[in-house]
Amino acid sequence: MNDLENLDSPRTPAGDGVEARQKARVGEAHGDAAEGEAAAAPGRDAGGTSVAHRGAADPVKVLMRRHRKLCERAVDPLEIAAGLEAHGVTDRTAARFRHRDVFSLAEEMYARVPRDGDPARRPTPTTGTRPRADWIVRTLLPGTLCAATLAGLHLTHGRARLVLAAVGTLAVALALRAALSRGPLGTNRARPGPHPAPGARTWTCWLVAYAVLGDGLLQAAASGGPDGLPAGAADSSWPLTIAPLLALTLACAPAAWSAHLFAARARHKLTASRGLEEFAASVRPLLLGTFTLFLAALTGLLALSAATVDDPAAPSQTLTLGALLFLARLLTIHGFTHAPAVLLTAAATAEATALATLFAGRLPHCDFLAAPAQALLDTWGPGSIPTLACGAAAAALLLHAFRRLTRASAHGRTDGPW
C-alpha cells in the first residue's frame, strides 16, 4: 500500500564483511511483496544472512528492525497488524514466528518497542465516534439548496429564472464540495495517500449532468433534434429530468451516515478480531449491509423527489448512478482511488459515446454508427444506456470493494473524530 511506511533497509554488522552487506542490499531491493515471506523466515533475515550465525536467534527482532518506523509510530498493535498485512505478512507467515496470527505477532512487536517506560497495552474495542453537528449540516446542505433552487425556479420567469438557476447551481456545487471535503465523506480521514484524480471529479460531474439532461437529449438526437435549449416541460424537444438530481443531492446525508457507520463498525470489528480471515469474514456482511442501507435510503428519497417535483423518477438509472457514486466515494475515503477513477471514466465515456454515435449517424453513409444506440433506445428506452453503463461500473466497484475494504490495512489508521 502507498500509504504505509516503506520497509527500512536491514542493518548488517560490520563483522559480516562485504558479502553480507551485498546480500542486505539485494534483500532490500526485493520490495514489499517478497518481504512477507523472506523477512518472516525465522532462521534468516531478508538479506539471506543467518540469524543464528549473527548470534541473534530472534526472528521477531529481525522483523521489527525492518519495520522499525511502523513499530515506533504505531499508536496501538492494530496499526502494526494492518501494516504487516499490507506488506505481505499473513497468518501463515506469523506461524513461523510461533504466533497463531498476525494480530498476535503485532501485539508482541508493539509491546517490545520502548515507549518511555509505559507498559504495553492490549487493544481494547473502541466505540464509534458520535456524529458531529458540522458534518451533519454539510451533508444536508446540498439537498436543501437544491430543493430551494427548484422551488425558486418554479416561481420565477425570464431573466430572473436564468440568474436563479446559475446562482443555485453554483451554491449546490459549493455545498457538495464542502460535504466531500470533511466528515465521513471527506478524504481527510483517509489513510495518507493520493487524493482523487481531477479527472474523476470531471467525469462525476458529467454523470450527474447526464442524469438531468441525457435522456432528453438522447431522445431528441434519435428523432433529429434537439430544436432548442433544454426545458422543464415534458412535451419540449429537450425535456429535463429533475427528480434524480434532487434525490442524489438529498442522498448526501444517508451516504455520510452509511460511511460513518461502516468505518466505526469496521474499526470495532478490527479490535475484536483475532485473525485476518476472521476480520474479513466479519466485514463482508457489514459492507453489503451498508451498501444496501444506502440504496434503500436513495430509493425512498427518489420516490419523494418524484412526487414533489411531479417528474418521472427514472429509478433504474438513478439507483445505478447512486450506487456507483457511493462505492467510488467509499473506496476513495479509504485510500483506494485508482479503480473509482477508472470506472467513473468508463461509465461516462460509454454515455458520451452513445450520444456521439447518434449524432455521427446523421452524416452521409454513417447510419451504421448509430445502430447500437438506436437498438437500445428502441428496445428498452433512453434510460437503458446510463443503467447499463453505471450498473456495470457499480458491480465492478462492489467486487473491488469486497477485496479492498475487507482488509485490516484499510481500517488500521483513522484520524479520529471528523
N, C-alpha and C positions, 0 to 999 in steps of 0.2 A: 504494500500500500504506500502511496506517495506521502501520506500524512504522518507516518510513523518515522522514528529516528532511523537513520541508516546504521548499519552494523559498524561497530568500532573495529578497527583492524586489530588482530591478535598481536600480543606482545611476546617476543621470544627472548629468553635470557641471553646475555652476551656470551655465555659459555657454550652455547649450542653452535656457534660458528656461522659461516656464510651460508652453508647448505640449509640450516634451519630457517634463517631469515628469508631465503629464496622460497622455501616451502610456505612460509607465512604469507608472503606476498601473493603466491598462487592461490592460497585459500581465501584471501580477501577478495580476489577477483571473481570468485565463483558466483557471488550475488546472493540475493535473498532466497531464491528457490532452493539452491543447494545447501543453504545453511541449516535448514531444519533438520536434515539428516546428517550432514557432515559434522556440524558443530555439536550435535547431540550425542554422537557416539561416545560412550563413557570411557573408552580406553584411549581415544585420540582426540586432539583438538582439530579446528578447521584447517590448519596448515599441514596436518598429517603428522605432527610431532607427537611422539608417545608421551602421555601424561605420566605414566609410571617412570619413564626414563628421566623426566624432569623432577621427579620426587614430589609430585603434587597429584596424588591419586584422588582427585576431587573433580569429577566431570561437571558438577553444578557450578563450581567456581570458574571453570573454563567458560561455560555458557554465560555466566554473569559478567565475565570480562568482556565478552563480545557484545553484550547488551548493556554495557555499563551505564550509558546515558539514559536508556529506558528505565533501568532499575533506580537510578538516582532521582529521576524526575517524577516517577510514578507516585500518585497520592494514595493508591491502595493496590492490593495484589491484582485487582481486576484489569488495571491498565497493563500490567506486565503480561497477564494471560492473553489479552487482546493483541498485544504487540508480538508475542511469541507465535500466536496463531497466524497473524498476518505475514510472518517471516517463515512459515512452513513447518513449524513445530506442531505435531499432532499428539493425540492421546497415546498413540502407539509409540511415538518418539519419547514421550515422557516416561513410558515404562522402562526405558533403558536407563533412566536415572532413578529407578526404584520408586517411582511415583505412579499412582493409579491414573492420573490425567494431568492435563496442562494446568488446571486450576491449582492442584496441589503443588505442582512444581513452582508455579508463580508465587504461592504463599511462602515457600522456603526461600526463594530468591529475594522476595520483599523483606522477609524477616532478617536476612543476613546482610542487608545494606545498612551501614551505620547511619543513624539519624540523631546525633547529639544525645545519646543515652535514652531516647524514647523507646519504650517497649514496642515490639511488633504487635500489630493488632490484626485480628481476623476480620474479613469483610462482614459487614452486617447489612441486612436488607435495608435499602433506602426507600423512603416514601416519596411519591411523586410530588414535584413542586406544585403549589397551588397556582392556578391561572392568575396572571396579573391584569389589573384594570387597563393598563396602557395597551397591551397587545389585544385585549378583547375589543377595545374601541377601534384599534386599527383594522381588525378583521371585519368589523361591522360597517366601517365607513364606505367601502366600495359599493356594497349593495344599497346602502342608504342614499348615497349620492346618485347612483344610477336610477333608483326609483324616483327621487326628487326631480331629476332631469327629465325623465319620461313624463312625469306629471306636468312639468312646465311646458314641454313641447305640445302637450295636448291642449294647453290653454292659450298658446301664442300662435301668431301667424306672421308671414312675411319675413322681413329682415330681422325682427326680434327673435323669431324662431331659429334662424340660422346662427345668430350670435349665441343664443342659449345652447344650441347643440354643440357649438365649438367649445364654449366655456365648460359645459357639462362633461364633454369627452375628456378635456384636459383634467378636470377635477377628479374624474373616476380613474384616469391613468395615474395621477399622483397618489391617490388613495391606495391603488393596487401596489404601487412601488413601496409605499410606507408599510403595507401589510406584509410584503415579501422581504423587507429589509431587516426586521427584527421580529422576535416572537417565535412561535413554533414553526412558522413557515420561512423564517429568515435563515440565510446562510451563515450568520454569525455564530449559530450554535453548532455548526458542523465541525467535524474534525479539521485541523489545519489542512488546507488543500486548495485546489483551484476553484474559483467561483464559476458560475455558469457562463458559458461562452456567449459573447454578444450575439452570435448567430442564432442561438437557442431562443433568446428574447424576441428577436425579429420574427422567427417562424411561429412563436407562440402568439404574437400579435396578429400574424396572418391567419392562424387558425380561428382566433376569436372573431376577427373581421369577417372571415368566410361564413361563420355561423350566422352572422347577421345579413350579409349581402350575397353569399354564394349561391344559395338555392334559387333565389330570384334571378340572378344573373345567368345561371345555368339554363333555366327555362327560357329566358329571353334570347340567349345565344342559340338555343336549339330551334327557335321559331323565327330567327332572322333579326332579332333586336340586339340590344335594347334601343328604344326610341327616345329615351330621355333619362334624366337622373333618377336615382332610387327614391321611392316614395313609400309612405306608410300604408297607403291604400292597397287592399288585396287585389283590386282589379287594375292596378297600374302595370305598365310594361316591365317594371323592375321593382317588385314588392320587397319590403324589408321583413325580416323575422326578428321581432324584438324579444319575445319570451325567453329564448335561450340566453341572450345577453344578460337579462335581468336575473335569471336563475343562476348563471355562472358567477356573477358578482356577489349575489347573496350567499353562494356556496363557499365563499372565502372563510366565513365563520365556522361552519362544520368541518371544513378542511383543516383549519388550525386546531380545533378541538380534537379531531381524529389523529393528527400528527402528534399533538401533545400526549394524548392517551397512549399511542403506540410507543413513544420514546420513554415515558415513565414506566409503563408496564414491562417493556423490554429490559430496562435498567434493573427493575426489581427481579425479573427472572434471571438476569445475569448474576446477581448477588446470591440467588438461591440455588443456581445450578452447580453441579459438581462435575461437569464434563462438557466438552464442546458439542457432542452429539445430543446430549440431554438438553442443552440450551437451544440448539437449532430446532429440535423437535417441539419444544415449548413455544417458540416464537412463530413457527409456521401458522398455527391456527390463530394466533394473535394478529399476524399480518393480514390474513384472509378476513378475519372479523372486522378489523379496522377498515379495510377496503370496502367490505360490504356495508358497513355503517355509513360511510361517506356516500356511497351510491344510493342508499335508502334516503338519506337526507336530501341529496340532489333531486331525486325523483319527486319528493314532496314539494320542494321549492319550485320545481319546474311546473308542476300542476297548479300551484298557487300563482305563479307568474303568468301562466297562460290564461287563467281565469281573470286575473287583474287587468291585463292589457288587452284581453279579448283577441288573442293571437294564437295561431297554431303552435302546439307545444314542441313539435319535431322531436319526439322522445329518443328515437334511436341515435340520431346524430349528436344530440346534446349529451346523452349519457356516455357515449363512447368518447366524446371530446373531454367531458369532465373526468372520466376515468384516466385518460391519457395525461391530462394536466396534473391530476393529483399524484399519480405514480411518479411522473417526472419530477415533481417537487419533492416528494418523499425521498427519492433516491438522491436528489441534489443536496438536501439539507444534511444527509449523512455522508456526504463527500463523494458520491458517485455521479459524476457529471457527464461522462462521455456517452454512455448509452442513451440517456434522455435527450441529449443534443442531437444525436444521430437519428433517433426515431421521430422526434418532433420535426426535423428537417424532412425525413422521408414522407411523413403524413402530409405536410404542407406541400411538398413537391408533387405528390400524387393529385392533390386537389387542383394545384395550378396547372398541371399537365392536362387534366380533363377539360378545364376551361380553354386552354390554349389550343387543344386539338379541335374543339368545336368551332372556334374562330378560324383556325387554319383550314378547316374543311370547306370553307366558303371560297377558297382560291380555286382557280380552274384546275381540273383533273386531280384534285386533292380530297375528294369525298371520302376516300378510304381512311384518312386520318381521323375523321370524326366518328367512324363506325363503332369503335369500342364504347366510347362515352355515350353515344346515341343509343346503343343497345341497352346499357344500364338505365338510361332515362326512360326508355320505352317499357322496360320490364319492371323495374322497381321504383322509379321516380327519381327526382333530383337528390333526395336525401340518401340514396344508396351509396353515392360516391364518398361523401365525408364519413358515412358509417363504416364502409369497408376500410378506408384509409386509416381513420382514427382507431377503429376496433382492432385491426391487425397490429398497429403500433402499440396499443394498450396491452394486448395479450402478450406481445413480446416483452414489454416492460414488466409485466406481472411475473413472468417466468424469471426474468433477470432479478427482480426484487426478492424472489424466493431464494435465489442463490446468494445474493449480497447481504440483504438485511437480516438474514438468519445467522450471520457470523458474529462472533463476540467482538471482533475488531471494529464492527460498525457501531457499536454501542459502548465501547470501553472508555470513551472520554467524552464528557459533556462540559458545557460552560456554566452549568448551574441555572438558576432562575433567569428568565429572559427579561 
